[in-house]
Amino acid sequence: MLALGIPKLDEVFPGFQSGEFAVLVGRPLCTMLLFLLSVRCQLPFRKSGLNSRVVFIDGGNTFDTYAVSAIAQEYGLEPRSVLEKILVSRAFTAYQLTALVFEKLEEALIRYRSKVVVVSDITGLFLDRDVPKIEGRDIFLKMTHYLSDLASRRRVVIVASYFPRPYSSRSLFLEAVLLARASTVIRFKEFGGGFKFVLEDHPSIKPSTIDFSCSSVTMDMFTEA
């Protein structure tokens, strides 16, 4: 079990389980959570980590070395050592992203014995108009099916971030496919005084919502040990 390590959230959501394909919806908070999980997965089991490296597939050019280092320091870890255990691969086109997933991901899991995979901005590159609509839909369907199957087959945690964009037939299709394929869906909704953490879907936990005031939306919130 890979816990978020945020007491208020851990009360309703104990963490991600092996074999799970989860989607975090909303920005920028879900991006910070990806960084947090990339650090926490390296913690020992007794601290609700997985004692594991993480494979980070960066589909939105979101990986932030400084943010990850700051989180590592909050946990009393040496930033360089933490960063060395995060295997970052960047994709700049939908075709590069799918090639990383289909051709390189399982090999990396075996080689580095990683138990966690992170995919940032999983739909963004598929919204590029240079990607034919029908072809993009077909590839995305196959990729999400593959990720769900890989998580189950390899007993790893796969967490993807999804950033909603202005609605179009393409974005609506990608969102529907992604959320239908995910076993767990967590959404962040902003409002005037802060944001809501919404557990929308989970195989064994009832949906729930937690409100955070604006003062809670800080780096400290994401680094409580």
Buried (B, 14 or more C-beta within 10 A) or exposed (E): EBBBBBEBBBEBBBBBBBBBBBBBBBBEBBBBBBBBBBBBBBBEEEEBBBEBBBBBBBBBEBBBEEBBBBBBBBBEBEBEEBBEBBBBBBBEBBBBBBBBBBEBBBEBBEEBEBBBBBBBBBBBBBBEEEBEEEEBBEBBBEBBEBBBEBBBEBEBBBBBBBBEEEEEEBBEBBBEBBBEBBBBBBBBBEEEEBBBBBBBBBEEEEEBEBBBEEEEBEEEBBBBE
